């Protein structure tokens, strides 16, 4: 296992060197870790060297006292620091759910860092109070269900309950304080970006509308909406997403 220091915390990362010419960064969502990409690391590793890391406070990284109001921007800065440490000036990237928000903050902070980015199944620029309360309600219910508990133990560790509570608190603050999830001016980001959403996303209400609002701000974006699949599309519809992603990256080469 490898770690680097960010803001006084030990942050887990891994580089899967498959002997390929290009690198691909994968950014995980909230309440999960790099482990969500186990099958995708293997699949996309046929074409790229893969880089993953766990955000501060989750997975194999050191814990934090609270998930900050600028959570996804903070994680984006952590991501940039990792890439700087690895001396990677440019890279393709995929971010799903909260990872999409992290990646969008990366391109806002450093528009030339990603040569292409896929943003999948995310909440757009923020949540209404009602939407945040609904997400919070579903998370609290999931904490009582065996299948979700087992999943979170695997993704996060034995302290999964505390970490999930931190994320619930963050979601509630996003809605009650109308916190921005994406910082910076996306109109100045010319990175080719593919935004993906499913009408049937069961976690984020009105996902297609939220994703489209972000895509409309990006000068060089494409927006794809499916009428099937759950949250996140990348994991629940692997075959379709893999085809979509490889075709998108191939078109840009």
C-alpha positions in Angstrom: 0.0 0.0 0.0 1.2 3.5 -0.8 0.4 6.8 0.9 1.2 10.5 0.4 0.7 13.4 2.8 -2.1 15.9 2.2 -3.1 18.5 4.7 -1.4 16.5 7.5 -3.2 13.3 6.6 -1.9 10.0 5.1 -3.8 9.5 1.9 -4.0 6.0 0.3 -3.3 5.7 -3.5 -2.4 2.9 -5.9 -0.9 2.9 -9.4 -1.6 -0.1 -11.5 1.2 -0.1 -14.0 0.0 -2.2 -16.9 2.7 -1.2 -19.3 0.4 1.0 -21.3 1.2 4.3 -22.9 -1.7 6.3 -21.3 -2.9 6.7 -17.7 -6.5 6.7 -16.5 -7.6 8.1 -13.1 -10.7 6.8 -11.4 -12.5 8.9 -8.8 -14.9 7.2 -6.4 -18.1 8.5 -5.0 -19.2 9.4 -1.5 -19.5 6.6 1.2 -17.3 4.3 -0.8 -13.6 3.9 -1.6 -11.3 2.9 -4.5 -12.6 -0.7 -3.9 -15.8 0.2 -5.8 -13.6 0.0 -8.9 -12.3 -3.5 -8.5 -13.8 -4.9 -11.7 -13.2 -1.7 -13.6 -9.6 -1.5 -12.7 -9.2 -4.9 -14.3 -11.3 -4.1 -17.3 -9.9 -0.6 -18.1 -6.4 -1.9 -17.2 -6.4 -3.7 -20.6 -6.1 -0.3 -22.2 -4.6 2.1 -19.5 -2.4 2.3 -16.5 -4.9 2.9 -13.6 -4.6 5.3 -10.7 -6.9 5.4 -7.7 -6.9 7.0 -4.3 -9.2 7.3 -1.3 -10.3 10.8 -0.3 -9.3 12.1 3.2 -11.6 10.6 5.8 -12.6 7.4 4.0 -11.4 4.0 2.9 -7.7 3.4 3.7 -6.9 7.1 4.2 -6.7 8.8 7.6 -10.0 10.0 9.1 -11.1 13.6 9.5 -13.2 15.2 12.1 -15.8 16.5 9.6 -16.4 16.5 5.9 -15.9 20.2 5.0 -18.5 22.4 3.3 -16.2 22.5 0.3 -15.8 18.7 0.4 -15.5 18.0 -3.3 -13.2 21.0 -4.0 -11.0 19.9 -1.1 -10.8 16.4 -2.6 -10.0 17.9 -6.0 -7.0 19.7 -4.5 -5.9 16.4 -2.9 -6.2 14.8 -6.3 -4.0 17.5 -8.0 -1.4 17.1 -5.3 -1.3 13.4 -5.9 -0.8 13.9 -9.7 1.9 16.5 -9.0 3.7 14.0 -6.8 3.5 11.4 -9.5 4.7 14.0 -12.0 1.6 13.5 -14.2 0.8 16.7 -16.1 -2.1 15.3 -18.1 -4.4 12.3 -17.7 -7.7 10.9 -18.8 -10.2 10.5 -15.9 -13.5 9.0 -14.9 -15.5 10.2 -11.9 -18.7 8.7 -10.7 -21.2 10.3 -8.3 -19.2 12.3 -5.8 -16.1 11.4 -7.9 -17.7 13.3 -10.8 -17.9 16.4 -8.6 -14.3 15.9 -7.5 -13.2 15.8 -11.1 -15.3 18.8 -12.1 -13.6 20.7 -9.4 -10.2 19.5 -10.7 -10.9 20.9 -14.2 -12.2 24.2 -12.7 -8.9 24.5 -10.6 -6.6 23.2 -13.3 -8.3 23.2 -16.8 -5.4 21.5 -18.6 -4.9 18.6 -16.2 -7.4 16.2 -17.7 -7.2 15.5 -21.5 -10.7 14.1 -21.2 -13.2 13.5 -18.4 -16.3 11.4 -17.9 -18.7 12.7 -15.1 -21.2 10.0 -14.2 -24.4 10.1 -12.0 -23.9 13.2 -10.0 -26.0 15.9 -8.2 -25.1 18.9 -10.4 -24.4 22.2 -8.7 -26.2 21.3 -5.4 -29.3 20.0 -3.8 -32.6 21.5 -2.7 -33.5 21.1 0.9 -36.1 18.5 0.0 -33.7 16.5 -2.1 -31.0 16.6 0.6 -33.5 15.4 3.2 -34.6 12.6 0.9 -31.0 11.4 0.4 -30.4 11.6 4.2 -33.6 9.6 4.9 -32.5 6.9 2.5 -29.0 6.7 3.9 -30.3 6.4 7.5 -32.7 3.6 6.4 -29.8 1.8 4.6 -27.8 1.8 7.8 -30.3 -0.7 9.2 -30.2 -3.0 6.2 -27.8 -5.9 6.2 -26.8 -5.7 2.5 -25.9 -2.0 2.8 -24.0 -2.6 6.1 -21.9 -5.4 4.6 -21.2 -3.2 1.6 -20.1 -0.2 3.7 -17.9 -2.4 5.9 -16.1 -3.6 2.8 -15.8 -0.2 1.2 -14.9 1.9 4.3 -13.9 -0.4 7.2 -15.1 -1.2 10.7 -15.9 2.5 11.4 -18.2 2.6 8.4 -21.1 3.9 10.6 -19.2 7.0 11.7 -18.1 7.8 8.2 -21.6 7.4 6.7 -22.9 9.7 9.5 -20.4 12.3 8.4 -21.6 12.0 4.8 -25.3 12.3 5.9 -24.4 15.4 7.8 -22.6 16.8 4.7 -25.7 16.1 2.5 -28.0 17.8 5.0 -25.7 20.9 5.0 -25.5 20.9 1.2 -29.3 21.3 1.2 -29.9 23.5 4.3 -27.0 25.9 3.6 -27.3 25.7 -0.3 -23.7 24.8 -0.6 -22.1 24.7 -4.0 -20.7 21.3 -5.0 -18.6 22.7 -7.9 -16.4 25.8 -7.4 -15.0 28.0 -10.2 -16.1 29.1 -13.7 -16.9 26.1 -15.9 -17.4 28.3 -18.9 -13.6 28.6 -19.1 -13.1 24.8 -19.1 -12.5 23.5 -22.6 -11.6 19.9 -21.6 -13.7 17.4 -23.5 -16.2 16.2 -20.9 -18.9 13.5 -21.2 -21.8 13.8 -18.7 -23.8 10.7 -18.0 -27.1 10.4 -16.2 -30.0 7.9 -15.8 -33.6 8.8 -15.5 -34.0 5.8 -13.2 -31.3 6.9 -10.7 -32.8 6.0 -7.4 -30.4 8.0 -5.2 -30.3 11.5 -6.6 -33.7 13.0 -7.5 -34.0 14.5 -11.0 -30.5 13.4 -11.9 -30.7 14.2 -15.7 -31.8 17.8 -15.1 -29.0 18.3 -12.5 -26.4 16.9 -14.8 -27.6 18.8 -17.9 -27.4 22.1 -15.9 -23.7 21.4 -15.5 -23.1 20.2 -19.1 -24.7 23.4 -20.4 -22.1 25.4 -18.6 -19.2 23.5 -20.2 -18.1 24.6 -23.7 -16.9 21.2 -24.8 -19.3 18.8 -23.3 -21.6 16.0 -24.4 -24.6 14.9 -22.3 -25.9 11.3 -22.5 -29.1 10.3 -20.6 -30.3 6.7 -20.3 -33.8 5.5 -19.4 -32.5 2.5 -17.4 -29.8 1.8 -14.8 -29.4 2.7 -11.1 -26.9 4.7 -9.1 -24.2 5.0 -10.3 -24.6 4.1 -13.9 -20.9 3.2 -14.3 -21.3 0.3 -11.8 -24.9 -0.8 -12.3 -24.6 -0.9 -16.1 -21.0 -1.9 -16.6 -21.2 -3.2 -20.2 -22.9 -0.1 -21.5 -20.7 2.3 -19.6 -17.5 0.6 -20.7 -18.5 0.8 -24.3 -19.5 4.4 -23.9 -16.3 5.4 -22.2 -13.9 3.6 -24.6 -15.6 5.1 -27.6 -15.5 8.6 -26.1 -11.8 8.3 -25.3 -11.0 6.7 -28.7 -12.7 9.6 -30.6 -10.3 12.0 -28.9 -7.1 10.2 -29.8 
